[in-house]
Amino acid sequence: MDLEHKLGIARKTELLAVLPEPVLRRLLEESREVVLDPNQILFEEGTPGRTMYLVLEGEVEVFKGGRRLAVGGPGHYFGEMALIDGKARAAGLRATARTLLLEVGAVQFQQTIASNPSALLVLTRTISERSRNDLDALDLKLHELESYAAAVQSANHELAVMRQELEESNRLLQHLSTIDTLTGLANRRRFDEAMGREWRRAMRDRTPLSLIFCDIDFFKGYNDTYGHPAGDECLRRVARCVGEMFSRPADLPARFGGEEFVVLLANTDAPGAVHLAERLRANVEALHLPHTSSPIGPYLTISLGVAATVPPLRSLPADLISVADRALYQAKREGRNCVRTAPRAES
């Protein structure tokens, strides 16, 4: 199916219609198509939920315990709840006719849907509606109403349960929107928010603020040599090393993008940040992760750039980010597996 046809279907879907046009196009281009024959099962109850699906053509049914719970055609989507909370599927999904689906993975979901406030509101409403319409839940509520004489008390109980479910859903979605799903570190959105907050605080209190940028050396070669699953595991190992080292409440380690990580250090000057960056470099090298395609050594290494400042008036967080980024590229130019620092900005 061509992209414009997919766009036409996606725009009729409440969840996807709220996405900006460029974001929606990228999502559709990056997501793969799945074809199901009649009666073919896509997933069953209890299987891991790491993807959601948009129906492009045909029809699917949701089933549980041999019972049909719902059906959906073009524009309907399924599997988002298991993807959000990382749990097993609550029900199965199979085609009733030849069906074409669009598979949205965790990374695409995080980068496009979970990071969009309007899409999060749609998901919240969907969670509420499915909770109210769940047949098992309705049967349970019926038995509760029959066993209680006070109809008002039962209604109040039902409302309290629904409110709790909505609050839990909101907390879950809020948490999901700030965490990188692969590494478990803070994502770029949370870093940007924290950077702005700490920048204003440091400017007000006249205290130093530091950034450490780090990049895995020759990561493309690592992926080419060991494969993308091993590359993902490599990112998780490095992220765990970063997260374990920077655990103060004022520290924020985050995945900046791809194989690049960043650490925001409040009330930390340049010498302190350089010392911590060198420790991180040594800790990653001490993991002894084999990297046979690296031209600088047998093990995986990282390059780091450090920048620090007491934020001047009328300055922006992007100024410090740019300086730290240049320091990182200086480390790459000078042989990698090293720490380079930029001069501290004038306050």
N, C-alpha and C positions, 0 to 999 in steps of 0.2 A: 504494500500500500504506500502511495507517495505521501510526502510530508504534508502537502496542503490538505489532502483528505483526512489525515490524522489530526491536523489542526482544527478542521471543521468539527470533528467528533469531540476533541478535547475542549473546545470552547463551549460545548453544550453541557459539559461536566462541571458542576458547581465548584468542586475542589480545584480543578485546573484552570477554570475560566478566570480566576482572580489573579493568576500569575501574569507578570508583565510579558509582553510578546517575545522579547529576546530570550527570557528565561524559559518560557514554554517551548520555544523552538529547540533550545539546547537540550531540554529534558527529552523531547520526542526523538531527537537525533541520537542521543546517547543510550536510549533504552532499546532493548532488543525485542523482536517480535517472537511470539510463541504460537504455533498452530496446534490445535487439538481436533482430533476426530470425534465423531459422536460417541458418547458414553466414556470418553477417555478422561481419567482423573488427573487433575493438575496437582493437587495435594490433598492429603487426608488429615482428619483430626489428629492432633498430637505431634505432627511433624514440625520441624523448626520453621519459624517465620522470619525470613530475611528479605522478603520481597513483597511488593503489592502489584496488582494487575488492573489494567484498564481494558475493558472489552471494546474492540474495534469493529468486529463483525461476528455474527452468530449469537449464541445464547449459552449461558452457564447457569447452573443451579448450586446453591449452598445446601449441603446435607449434613445431618448429624444423627447418629444412631439409627440409620435407615430411613429417616424422615426428611422430607424436603422442607427447608426453612425459608428459602427465598430464591428468586430467579433474577437474572439481569441480562440486558442486551447492550448494544453499543452505547457508550457513555457511562456505564456503571463501573464502579471500581470495588475491589475486594482485597483483603489481606493487610490493610493498613494497621490494624490494631496489634497483630502479632509482630509486625515490623517495628512499631513504636516501642512496645514494652519488652521486646526481645524474648518473648515466651513462645510456647508451642501454639499451633493453630487451634482455635476453639471449634472449628468445623472444617468439613472438606469442601472441595470445589471440583465440579466436573462439567464437561460440555454436554449439552443436549442436542447439539447440531455441530457441524463443522464450524469451528470458532477461531478467530484471530484475536490474540491478546497482545498487549504491550506490557512488558515486564519492567518495573521500576525497582532498582536495587537500593540498598541502604545508603550508598554514597549519593546517588542522584536524589533520593528522598531528602537527605539531610541538606544538600546544597541548594535545592530548589523549593520544595514544599515546606519542610520544617523551619526554614529560615524566613518564611513569608508570613507576617502577622495575619493577613486576611485568610490565607490557607489554613492557619492554625485555628481560627475561629470556625471555619467550615468543618474541620475535623472534630472540634469540640461538639458542635451541633450533631454531627453524625453519630458520635459516641453516645450522646444523650438519647437520640431517636432509637438507635439499635438497642440500647439498654431497656428502653420502655417497651419496645416491640419484641423483645426476646421471648419466645413461647414458654420456655421453661420458667423464666422469671415471672411471667404472667400467671402461670399455673400455681406457682408458689404463693404469689400475692392473693390469688383467689382463695386458696386454703386458709391463709392467714385471716382474710376478711370473714370467712365463714366461722372461724374459731373464736373470733372476738365479738363481743356484744356491742362494743362502742365503735361505731363506724368512723367517728371523728378521730379517735385515737389511732385507728388503723391507717386512715388517710394521712395523718401527721407523720406516722412512722414511715410510710411510703415516701413522702416528700423528703424526710430526713435522709433516707437511704439514697435517693436520687441526688440530693445536694452533695452528699459525701462522694458519690461516684464522679460527679462533675468536678468537684474540687480535686480529687485524686487525678482525674484526667488532665486538668489544667496543670497540676504540679508535674505530671509526667511529661507533658508536652513542653513545658518550660525548661525542664531538665534536658530533654532531648535537643532543644534548640540551641543549647550552649555547649554541648559535648561533641567532640569528634568521634564518630562511631567506630572507626578503625582502631585508634590508639587509646581512647578513653581520656585523653587530655582535653583541656579547654579548646574550643574551636576558634576560628578567626573572628566570628561575631562577638564572642565573649571577650576575646583579647582586645578588640577595638573599643568595647565599652569600658573595660578596666583601664585601658591606656588613657582614654579621655578623662576618666575620673581621677586617676592618680596624677595625671599631668596638671589638672586644676589644683589638686591638693598640694603638690610640690611647688607650684607657682605661688600659691597663697602662703605656705609655710616657709618658703625659701629653703627647701631641702632637696638633696640630689635624687635623681631618678636615672636608672640605668636599664639598658637593653642588651641582651645577648642573642644574637642570631646564630644559628648553627645549621649546617647543611651536610648531609651524608655524602661523603666523597665517592664519585663515580657510581652513583646509585643506578643509573641506566645500565651500566655494565653488569651490576649485580643482578638486576632483573633479567637481563638477556642471558646471563650464565645460569642462574638458579631457578628462574621462572617467577611469575607474579605472585603465586601463593607464598613462596619463600620471601619475596620482597615485602609482602604485607607483614609477615612474621618479623622480618628485620625491622620494619618501622615500629612494630609493637615493642620489640626489645629495646630499641633506642629510646622510645617514648617512656618506657618503664624506668629506664636509667635516669632520664631527665626528671620525671615526676618524683622519684624517690629522693633525688638530691635536693630539689627545690620544694620544700614542704612547709616553709614558714607561711603563716597566714597572709603576709604581705607579698609573697612570691606568687607569680602566675606563670607556670609553664604552659605553652599552648602549641598546637600544630598550626603553623602559618600557612602551609600549603605544600602539597607534594611531599618531598623528602626534607622539607625545611621546617625547623622548629624555632620558637622564640621564647625567651624568658624575660618577664617584666619584673624588675627589682626596685621596690620602693625604698626610699631612704638609704640608698646604696651608692657610694661614689665609684669613680672609675677604677682605682686600685682594687677595691673589694670585688667589683664585677669581673675584672680580669683574673683575679685569683680563683673565683668560682668557675669561670669559663675554662681555665686550664685544668681544674679538677674534673670538670665534666668531660673534657677532651680525653684525659687519661682514663677515666672510668669507662668510656665507650670503647676505647682501644683495648682495655683490660677484659672486655667481654670475649675477646678472641673469636669473633665471628669470622669464619673463613671468607676471603674475598679474592679469589684467584685472578680475577680480571682487573684488579687494582694495580696500576703501575707503580704505586709508592710503598707497597708492603703486602704481606700475606693476609692481613686482617682488616676488617672494616674500620674506617676512621671517619672523623668529622672535622670540618673546618668551622671556625667561629669568628664572628666579628662583634666587637663591644663598643658601645657608645654610652656616654653619661653626660648629664647636664643638670644644672639648676635652671628650670625653664624660665627664659626671659619673658618679659611682658610682650604681648602681641605676637607670641610665637605659637606654633601648632605642634601637636604630637607627631605629625608627618615629618617634621624637620628632624627629630631624633631618629625616627624609623629610617629615613633616607641615609643618615650618617652611619647607622649601624649596618645597613645593607652595603654601603660602600666599603666599610671595614671588612665585612665578610668576603666580598669579592677580592679585596686585597690579599686576604688569607689564601684564597684559591690561586691567585696569580703567583704567590710566593711559595708555592709547593704543596699546599693543603696540609691537613693534619696539624694545624697550628692555630694560635689565637692572635688576632690583630685588633688593635684598638684605634679609635678615631680621637682627635683632640676634643676635650670637653668644651661645649659651647659656652660662650660668655653669658653670665647671668646679669 
